[in-house]
Amino acid sequence: MKLSGLFTLSVQDWIKGLIMAVGVAVFSIIETSVSAGIFTFNLTTVWHAALAAIVVYIGKNFFTPAPKTIEVDKSITKVIDVTPK
């Protein structure tokens, strides 16, 4: 899996952002319906919630650097006994 670096975005970032936006939109519809007591929803509110979710998610990924990776050489790795005496 290719991770995006600082100030870059990958295709996976956009896909995950869209999934996040759809999830927030669905949650917004459910929350509004439960609060009102009937199945009704305001498309403007749903649209704003979905847009906010994708902007926040993409913004977070844009300003977050890729995590550092640690490579372990198994040929020189030793087991350390840490049992208490």
Secondary structure by P-SEA (a helix, b strand, c coil): ccccccccccaaaaaaaaaaaaaaaaaaaaaaaaaaccccccaaaaaaaaaaaaaaaaaaaaacccbbbbbbccccbbbbbcccc
